[in-house]
Amino acid sequence: MYSYDDRIRAVELYIKLDQRVGPTIRQLGYPTKNALKGWYRTYQQGLDLPVGYAGRKPKFSQAQKAAAVEHYLAHDRCIAVTTKALGYPCRGTLTAWVREALPKSHRAVVGSVGQRSFPAAFKQAGIVALCTRQESAQAVADELGVCRPTLYNWKNQLLGREAPASMNKNNSPPASAQAELERQLEALQREIRQLQLERDLLNKANELLKKGLGVDLQLLSNREKTLLIDALREHYGLPELLAQLGLARSSYFYHRARTAVDDKYRWVRQSITDIFESNHRCYGYRRLQASLTRQDVSISEKVVQRLMKQESLVVAKPKRRRYASYLGEISPAPENIINRDFQAAAPNKKWLTDITEFQIPAGKVYLSPIIDCFDGMVVSWTIGTSPDAELVNTMLDAAIETVTDTTDRPVVHSDRGSHYRWPGWLSRMNDANLTRSMSRKACSPDNAACEGFFGRLKNELFYPRDWKSTTVEQFIEVVDSYIRWYNEKRIKISLGSLSPIEYRVSLGLAA
């Protein structure tokens, strides 16, 4: 639905261009040929256009709408299958019906470098402090460095809105009942810890010894039990580990001494495994060797290669599959200013952007980032369930807010997708005084640096995992967490084995 200003602008330009449809649509980027001619005929009758459209009988009944939405949900949420099977409606209409029927399915997460995130342990400590406080909630919030509404939101998410925010004398239970509750709580905590111990032992047996998750731990050799205990000593006490595995204390120390003598790289093996697992299983031998050097461990790359092979630490191989947003030449394209020169002497000189698709069993998810050519940092990003104009426009708004210096006017380079050629994107670019640059048609190397980021993300995060039991909301949170890790912790050899944010801090470009 176009506004009155959009329609009158189109008619005036149509008259100015001697009633030529093609040049008018190419210059504006809208509407269709028939719509433009219809507006012009209406304009000729009264030398003006109506402010709004008159109401008309809907084309489809409520029963047809309900049948289309039901078919869409029952057939793997595929729009093409539904429109082909029913013969109606168009893709845009069906998308609107689905959003109307399932408003929560259309969600997006917007992220930028400046946003803060808190670990779960920190939130739990804040809730405990809030519920057991002697002073005001504002004092607790000031001590934790957050605002008071954030503290109450954490409490509502974990305990629910009905739970009291303060355990004062008026709502505290009697002493006898409280003692019984504490005993039950301690028993439940012991049971939970026992189950956690069994689960962690099975996971470590699968990870270190390549045993199945259904293995009987009592049938393992004493040497294998010793390896499991060493792997979990940081999280559990030695007595409970020995009791759970049925291993004598003397046997444990005997095999531990034998292992230390036989393998001089035992501690290095554990360090390599920890680094590999904590970085999305995507570090090759070069970055593992660089990470060990940062921990003051001197070891050659060949030794790291051999240890990775022995520990079965394999980086996932790349797979090729990408989303295309090209819909044809709907408006004039600017020249390719970047011209495959992805080097920048300072931040906010050259930005790259594109859209990539993730297809999981729960549905499709789309990511739209902006990459800085200076160090590869993701300046801003949006993650949503539809590759629409809102996805890219919100990302651009968040990126513009990060530019504080008025002299920094980056060149924004993209492919020829329709998202970067519609009025919303063009007006934002003009208002921020940004320069547009576009790749040639069907030439992905012209935007190779952005395509490379997508490849690393999918090889390190998406392809190695099984997403069958993951919802769309959970997947969006995982991708958002990966991008923050990419900016803050993931080291790059080209930056001197530093992450993008660490590199900017070392140059004095960030606090």
C-alpha positions as CSV (number, residue, x, y, z in Angstrom):
1,M,0.0,0.0,0.0
2,Y,1.6,3.3,-1.2
3,S,0.9,6.6,0.5
4,Y,-0.6,9.6,-1.2
5,D,2.8,11.3,-1.5
6,D,4.3,8.2,-3.1
7,R,1.5,8.0,-5.7
8,I,1.5,11.7,-6.6
9,R,5.3,11.7,-6.9
10,A,5.1,8.8,-9.3
11,V,2.3,10.4,-11.4
12,E,4.2,13.7,-11.6
13,L,7.4,12.0,-12.7
14,Y,5.4,9.9,-15.2
15,I,4.1,13.2,-16.8
16,K,7.5,14.8,-16.7
17,L,9.1,11.8,-18.6
18,D,6.5,12.1,-21.4
19,Q,4.4,9.2,-20.0
20,R,7.2,6.6,-20.3
21,V,6.6,3.7,-17.9
22,G,10.0,2.1,-17.9
23,P,12.1,5.1,-17.0
24,T,9.6,6.2,-14.3
25,I,9.8,2.8,-12.5
26,R,13.5,2.5,-12.9
27,Q,14.1,5.9,-11.3
28,L,11.6,5.4,-8.4
29,G,11.9,1.7,-7.9
30,Y,8.1,1.3,-7.8
31,P,5.2,0.7,-8.7
32,T,4.1,-1.9,-11.3
33,K,3.2,-0.8,-14.8
34,N,-0.5,-1.3,-14.4
35,A,-0.6,0.5,-11.0
36,L,1.2,3.5,-12.5
37,K,-1.2,3.7,-15.4
38,G,-4.2,3.4,-13.1
39,W,-3.0,6.2,-10.9
40,Y,-2.5,8.4,-14.0
41,R,-6.0,7.8,-15.3
42,T,-7.4,8.7,-11.9
43,Y,-5.3,11.8,-11.8
44,Q,-6.6,12.9,-15.3
45,Q,-10.2,12.8,-14.1
46,G,-9.8,15.3,-11.3
47,L,-6.2,16.5,-11.5
48,D,-5.5,14.9,-8.1
49,L,-5.5,11.5,-6.4
50,P,-7.7,10.3,-3.5
51,V,-6.0,10.4,-0.1
52,G,-6.8,6.7,0.6
53,Y,-8.1,3.7,-1.2
54,A,-11.8,2.9,-1.1
55,G,-12.8,-0.3,0.6
56,R,-13.5,-3.3,-1.5
57,K,-14.6,-6.9,-1.1
58,P,-11.8,-9.1,0.0
59,K,-10.5,-11.5,-2.8
60,F,-10.2,-14.5,-0.4
61,S,-12.6,-15.6,2.3
62,Q,-11.7,-16.4,5.9
63,A,-12.1,-20.1,5.2
64,Q,-9.6,-19.9,2.3
65,K,-7.1,-18.0,4.5
66,A,-7.4,-20.5,7.3
67,A,-7.0,-23.4,4.8
68,A,-3.8,-21.8,3.3
69,V,-2.2,-21.2,6.7
70,E,-3.1,-24.7,7.9
71,H,-1.5,-26.3,4.8
72,Y,1.6,-24.1,5.2
73,L,2.1,-25.3,8.8
74,A,1.4,-28.9,7.9
75,H,3.9,-29.0,5.0
76,D,7.2,-28.0,6.6
77,R,6.4,-24.2,6.4
78,C,7.1,-24.1,2.7
79,I,5.4,-21.2,0.9
80,A,6.1,-22.6,-2.6
81,V,4.5,-26.0,-1.8
82,T,1.3,-24.3,-0.4
83,T,0.8,-21.9,-3.3
84,K,1.4,-24.7,-5.8
85,A,-1.0,-27.2,-4.1
86,L,-3.8,-24.7,-3.5
87,G,-3.4,-22.5,-6.5
88,Y,-3.6,-19.4,-4.4
89,P,-2.4,-16.8,-3.1
90,C,0.8,-15.1,-4.1
91,R,3.9,-15.4,-1.8
92,G,3.5,-12.0,-0.3
93,T,-0.1,-12.5,0.6
94,L,0.5,-15.9,2.2
95,T,3.4,-14.4,4.2
96,A,1.1,-11.7,5.5
97,W,-1.6,-14.3,6.4
98,V,1.0,-16.4,8.3
99,R,2.3,-13.3,10.2
100,E,-1.3,-12.4,11.1
101,A,-2.1,-15.9,12.4
102,L,1.3,-16.4,14.1
103,P,2.6,-13.0,15.1
104,K,5.3,-14.6,17.4
105,S,6.9,-16.5,14.5
106,H,8.3,-13.2,12.9
107,R,11.0,-12.2,15.4
108,A,14.4,-10.6,14.9
109,V,17.4,-9.9,17.1
110,V,19.4,-6.7,16.6
111,G,22.9,-6.6,17.8
112,S,25.7,-4.1,17.8
113,V,29.2,-3.9,19.3
114,G,28.2,-1.7,22.3
115,Q,25.5,-3.9,23.8
116,R,26.2,-5.7,27.1
117,S,25.4,-9.3,27.9
118,F,25.5,-10.9,31.4
119,P,26.4,-14.5,32.2
120,A,23.8,-16.7,33.8
121,A,25.8,-17.0,37.1
122,F,25.9,-13.2,37.4
123,K,22.1,-13.0,36.9
124,Q,21.5,-15.7,39.6
125,A,23.7,-13.8,42.0
126,G,21.8,-10.6,41.4
127,I,18.4,-12.4,42.0
128,V,19.7,-13.9,45.3
129,A,21.0,-10.4,46.4
130,L,17.6,-8.9,45.4
131,C,15.5,-11.5,47.3
132,T,17.7,-11.5,50.5
133,R,18.5,-7.8,50.6
134,Q,18.3,-5.6,53.8
135,E,18.6,-2.3,51.9
136,S,16.7,-1.0,48.9
137,A,16.6,-2.6,45.4
138,Q,18.2,0.4,43.9
139,A,21.2,-0.1,46.2
140,V,21.6,-3.7,45.1
141,A,21.3,-2.6,41.4
142,D,24.0,0.1,41.9
143,E,26.3,-2.5,43.5
144,L,25.9,-4.8,40.5
145,G,26.3,-2.0,38.0
146,V,22.8,-2.4,36.4
147,C,19.5,-0.5,36.5
148,R,16.7,-1.5,38.9
149,P,14.2,-2.6,36.1
150,T,16.9,-5.0,34.7
151,L,17.2,-6.6,38.2
152,Y,13.4,-7.2,38.4
153,N,13.3,-8.5,34.8
154,W,15.9,-11.2,35.8
155,K,13.8,-12.1,38.8
156,N,10.6,-12.4,36.7
157,Q,12.3,-14.6,34.1
158,L,13.7,-17.0,36.6
159,L,11.2,-17.1,39.4
160,G,8.0,-15.6,37.8
161,R,6.1,-12.5,38.5
162,E,4.2,-14.0,41.4
163,A,7.4,-14.6,43.4
164,P,8.2,-11.9,46.0
165,A,11.1,-9.7,45.4
166,S,12.1,-9.6,49.1
167,M,12.1,-12.4,51.7
168,N,11.2,-10.2,54.7
169,K,9.5,-11.3,57.9
170,N,6.0,-10.9,56.6
171,N,6.3,-13.5,53.9
172,S,8.9,-15.9,55.4
173,P,7.7,-19.4,56.4
174,P,7.7,-20.7,60.0
175,A,11.0,-22.0,61.4
176,S,10.0,-25.7,61.3
177,A,8.6,-25.6,57.8
178,Q,11.7,-23.6,56.7
179,A,14.0,-26.3,58.1
180,E,12.1,-29.0,56.3
181,L,12.3,-27.1,53.1
182,E,16.0,-26.7,53.5
183,R,16.5,-30.4,54.1
184,Q,14.5,-31.2,51.0
185,L,16.5,-28.6,49.0
186,E,19.8,-30.2,50.1
187,A,18.5,-33.7,49.1
188,L,17.5,-32.4,45.7
189,Q,20.8,-30.6,45.2
190,R,22.7,-33.8,46.1
191,E,20.6,-35.8,43.6
192,I,21.1,-33.2,40.9
193,R,24.8,-33.2,41.5
194,Q,24.9,-37.0,41.2
195,L,23.0,-36.9,37.9
196,Q,25.3,-34.2,36.6
197,L,28.4,-36.2,37.6
198,E,27.0,-39.3,35.7
199,R,26.2,-37.2,32.7
200,D,29.6,-35.5,32.6
201,L,31.4,-38.8,33.0
202,L,29.5,-40.2,30.0
203,N,30.2,-37.2,27.9
204,K,33.9,-37.2,28.7
205,A,34.0,-41.0,27.9
206,N,32.5,-40.2,24.5
207,E,34.8,-37.2,24.0
208,L,38.2,-38.5,25.2
209,L,37.8,-42.3,24.9
210,K,35.5,-42.3,21.9
211,K,33.0,-44.5,23.8
212,G,29.3,-44.5,23.2
213,L,27.0,-42.5,25.5
214,G,25.5,-45.8,26.7
215,V,28.8,-47.3,27.9
216,D,29.1,-49.0,31.3
217,L,31.6,-46.9,33.2
218,Q,32.4,-49.8,35.6
219,L,33.7,-51.8,32.6
220,L,36.4,-49.2,31.7
221,S,40.0,-50.0,32.4
222,N,41.7,-48.3,35.3
223,R,43.8,-46.2,32.9
224,E,40.7,-45.0,31.1
225,K,39.0,-44.2,34.5
226,T,42.1,-42.2,35.5
227,L,41.8,-40.1,32.3
228,L,38.2,-39.3,33.0
229,I,39.0,-38.3,36.6
230,D,41.8,-36.0,35.4
231,A,39.4,-34.4,32.9
232,L,36.8,-33.6,35.6
233,R,39.0,-32.8,38.6
234,E,38.3,-29.0,38.2
235,H,34.6,-29.5,38.7
236,Y,34.3,-32.4,41.1
237,G,36.2,-33.7,44.2
238,L,38.4,-36.6,43.9
239,P,36.5,-38.8,46.5
240,E,33.2,-38.6,44.7
241,L,34.8,-39.3,41.3
242,L,36.6,-42.4,42.7
243,A,33.4,-43.6,44.3
244,Q,31.3,-43.1,41.2
245,L,33.8,-45.0,39.0
246,G,34.7,-47.7,41.6
247,L,38.4,-47.0,41.4
248,A,40.8,-47.3,44.3
249,R,42.8,-44.2,45.3
250,S,46.1,-46.0,45.0
251,S,45.3,-47.3,41.5
252,Y,44.4,-43.8,40.4
253,F,47.7,-42.3,41.5
254,Y,49.6,-45.2,40.1
255,H,48.1,-44.8,36.6
256,R,48.4,-41.0,36.8
257,A,52.1,-41.3,37.5
258,R,52.5,-43.8,34.6
259,T,50.6,-41.4,32.2
260,A,52.8,-38.4,33.2
261,V,56.0,-40.4,32.5
262,D,54.8,-41.9,29.2
263,D,53.4,-38.7,27.6
264,K,55.3,-35.5,28.0
265,Y,52.6,-33.6,26.1
266,R,49.8,-34.6,28.4
267,W,49.1,-31.1,29.7
268,V,49.6,-29.7,26.2
269,R,47.0,-32.2,24.9
270,Q,44.5,-30.9,27.5
271,S,45.2,-27.3,26.7
272,I,44.8,-27.9,23.0
273,T,41.5,-29.7,23.5
274,D,40.2,-27.0,25.8
275,I,41.1,-24.2,23.3
276,F,39.6,-26.2,20.4
277,E,36.3,-26.9,22.3
278,S,35.9,-23.4,23.7
279,N,36.3,-21.8,20.2
280,H,33.5,-23.6,18.4
281,R,35.8,-26.4,17.2
282,C,37.0,-24.1,14.4
283,Y,40.7,-23.4,15.2
284,G,43.3,-25.1,13.0
285,Y,46.8,-25.9,14.0
286,R,48.1,-22.4,13.3
287,R,45.6,-20.6,15.5
288,L,46.0,-23.3,18.2
289,Q,49.8,-22.8,18.2
290,A,49.2,-19.0,18.4
291,S,46.8,-19.5,21.4
292,L,49.4,-21.7,23.2
293,T,52.1,-19.0,22.6
294,R,49.8,-16.5,24.3
295,Q,49.7,-18.9,27.3
296,D,53.6,-19.0,27.3
297,V,53.6,-22.6,25.9
298,S,56.4,-22.9,23.3
299,I,55.6,-25.7,20.8
300,S,56.0,-26.2,17.1
301,E,53.2,-26.3,14.6
302,K,54.1,-29.8,13.5
303,V,53.7,-31.1,17.1
304,V,50.3,-29.3,17.3
305,Q,49.3,-31.0,14.0
306,R,50.3,-34.4,15.4
307,L,48.5,-33.9,18.7
308,M,45.3,-32.8,17.0
309,K,45.4,-35.9,14.9
310,Q,45.9,-38.1,17.9
311,E,43.1,-36.4,19.8
312,S,40.8,-36.5,16.7
313,L,40.4,-32.7,16.7
314,V,39.1,-32.1,13.1
315,V,37.9,-28.8,11.8
316,A,34.7,-29.0,9.7
317,K,35.1,-28.8,5.9
318,P,33.3,-26.1,4.0
319,K,30.0,-26.6,2.3
320,R,28.7,-24.4,-0.5
321,R,25.2,-23.1,-0.3
322,R,24.2,-19.5,-0.3
323,Y,21.1,-17.3,-0.4
324,A,20.5,-15.0,-3.4
325,S,18.4,-11.9,-3.1
326,Y,18.8,-10.7,-6.7
327,L,15.4,-9.9,-8.3
328,G,16.6,-8.2,-11.5
329,E,17.5,-4.6,-12.3
330,I,14.8,-2.7,-10.5
331,S,16.7,0.6,-10.3
332,P,20.1,2.0,-11.5
333,A,23.1,0.5,-9.8
334,P,26.1,2.6,-8.6
335,E,29.6,1.8,-9.8
336,N,31.9,-0.7,-8.0
337,I,34.0,1.7,-6.0
338,I,35.6,-1.0,-3.8
339,N,36.7,-3.0,-6.9
340,R,37.9,-5.9,-4.8
341,D,40.2,-3.8,-2.7
342,F,39.2,-4.9,0.8
343,Q,42.0,-3.2,2.7
344,A,41.4,-0.1,4.8
345,A,43.9,2.1,6.6
346,A,41.4,3.0,9.4
347,P,38.0,2.0,10.8
348,N,34.8,3.2,9.2
349,K,36.3,3.7,5.7
350,K,34.9,0.6,3.9
351,W,31.9,-1.4,5.0
352,L,30.6,-4.6,3.4
353,T,27.1,-6.1,3.7
354,D,25.1,-9.0,2.4
355,I,22.4,-11.5,3.6
356,T,22.9,-15.2,4.2
357,E,20.3,-17.9,4.9
358,F,20.3,-20.7,7.5
359,Q,17.8,-23.5,6.9
360,I,17.1,-25.6,10.1
361,P,14.2,-28.0,10.7
362,A,12.3,-25.4,12.7
363,G,12.4,-22.9,9.8
364,K,14.6,-20.4,7.9
365,V,16.7,-17.7,9.6
366,Y,18.5,-14.8,7.9
367,L,21.5,-12.9,9.0
368,S,22.4,-9.4,7.7
369,P,25.7,-8.0,9.0
370,I,28.0,-5.0,8.2
371,I,31.7,-5.9,8.1
372,D,34.5,-3.3,8.5
373,C,37.4,-3.9,6.1
374,F,39.9,-2.5,8.5
375,D,40.0,-5.6,10.8
376,G,37.0,-7.7,9.8
377,M,34.9,-6.6,12.9
378,V,31.1,-7.0,12.6
379,V,30.0,-3.4,13.2
380,S,26.2,-4.3,13.5
381,W,24.0,-7.2,12.6
382,T,20.3,-8.2,12.5
383,I,19.0,-11.8,12.7
384,G,15.4,-12.5,11.6
385,T,13.0,-14.9,10.0
386,S,12.3,-12.9,6.8
387,P,14.8,-11.3,4.4
388,D,12.8,-8.1,4.1
389,A,13.6,-4.4,4.1
390,E,13.2,-4.1,7.9
391,L,16.1,-6.6,8.3
392,V,18.7,-4.5,6.4
393,N,17.3,-1.1,7.4
394,T,17.5,-1.9,11.1
395,M,21.1,-3.1,10.7
396,L,22.1,0.1,8.8
397,D,20.5,2.3,11.5
398,A,22.5,0.4,14.2
399,A,25.7,0.8,12.2
400,I,25.2,4.5,11.7
401,E,24.9,5.0,15.4
402,T,28.4,3.6,16.0
403,V,30.0,6.3,13.9
404,T,30.7,9.2,16.2
405,D,33.2,11.1,14.1
406,T,31.4,13.3,11.5
407,T,34.4,13.0,9.2
408,D,33.9,9.2,8.9
409,R,31.6,8.6,6.0
410,P,32.1,5.0,5.0
411,V,31.7,3.4,1.6
412,V,28.9,0.8,1.9
413,H,29.5,-2.0,-0.6
414,S,26.8,-4.7,-1.3
415,D,25.7,-7.0,-4.1
416,R,22.8,-6.1,-6.4
417,G,20.1,-7.5,-4.1
418,S,16.7,-5.7,-4.0
419,H,17.1,-4.8,-0.3
420,Y,19.8,-2.2,-1.2
421,R,17.9,-0.5,-4.0
422,W,14.5,0.3,-2.4
423,P,13.5,3.8,-1.1
424,G,14.0,3.0,2.6
425,W,17.7,2.0,2.1
426,L,18.4,4.8,-0.3
427,S,16.9,7.5,2.0
428,R,19.0,6.2,5.0
429,M,22.2,6.3,2.9
430,N,21.5,9.8,1.8
431,D,20.6,11.1,5.2
432,A,23.8,9.7,6.7
433,N,25.9,10.9,3.7
434,L,27.2,7.4,3.0
435,T,28.6,6.4,-0.4
436,R,27.0,3.4,-2.2
437,S,29.0,0.7,-4.0
438,M,27.8,-2.4,-5.7
439,S,29.3,-5.6,-7.1
440,R,28.8,-6.7,-10.7
441,K,25.9,-8.9,-11.5
442,A,26.4,-12.6,-10.5
443,C,30.0,-11.9,-9.4
444,S,30.5,-13.0,-5.7
445,P,34.3,-12.3,-5.7
446,D,33.4,-8.6,-5.8
447,N,32.2,-9.0,-2.2
448,A,34.6,-11.8,-1.3
449,A,35.4,-10.5,2.2
450,C,31.8,-10.6,3.3
451,E,31.3,-14.0,1.7
452,G,34.4,-15.2,3.6
453,F,32.8,-14.2,6.9
454,F,29.7,-16.2,6.0
455,G,31.8,-19.2,5.1
456,R,33.7,-19.1,8.4
457,L,30.5,-18.7,10.4
458,K,28.8,-21.7,8.7
459,N,31.9,-23.9,8.8
460,E,32.6,-23.2,12.5
461,L,29.1,-22.9,13.9
462,F,26.4,-24.1,11.5
463,Y,27.5,-27.2,9.6
464,P,29.2,-29.2,12.4
465,R,26.1,-29.2,14.6
466,D,22.7,-31.0,14.6
467,W,19.8,-28.5,14.8
468,K,16.9,-30.9,14.9
469,S,15.8,-30.1,18.4
470,T,16.6,-26.3,18.2
471,T,13.8,-23.7,17.9
472,V,14.1,-20.6,15.8
473,E,14.5,-18.4,18.9
474,Q,17.2,-20.6,20.3
475,F,19.1,-20.6,17.0
476,I,18.9,-16.8,16.8
477,E,20.5,-16.6,20.3
478,V,23.3,-19.0,19.3
479,V,24.2,-17.0,16.1
480,D,24.1,-13.7,18.1
481,S,26.4,-15.2,20.8
482,Y,28.8,-16.4,18.0
483,I,29.1,-13.0,16.5
484,R,29.9,-11.4,19.9
485,W,32.5,-14.1,20.4
486,Y,33.9,-13.4,16.9
487,N,34.4,-9.7,17.7
488,E,35.7,-10.1,21.2
489,K,37.7,-13.4,21.5
490,R,38.2,-15.1,18.2
491,I,41.9,-14.5,17.2
492,K,43.0,-13.8,13.7
493,I,46.6,-14.5,12.5
494,S,46.5,-11.4,10.2
495,L,45.9,-9.2,13.3
496,G,48.9,-10.6,15.2
497,S,46.9,-13.4,16.9
498,L,44.4,-10.9,18.4
499,S,40.6,-10.5,18.1
500,P,39.2,-7.5,16.2
501,I,38.4,-5.6,19.5
502,E,41.7,-6.6,21.1
503,Y,43.5,-5.3,17.9
504,R,41.7,-1.9,18.1
505,V,42.5,-1.6,21.8
506,S,46.2,-2.3,21.1
507,L,46.1,0.6,18.6
508,G,44.3,2.9,20.9
509,L,41.2,3.0,18.7
510,A,38.9,1.6,21.4
511,A,38.6,1.6,25.2
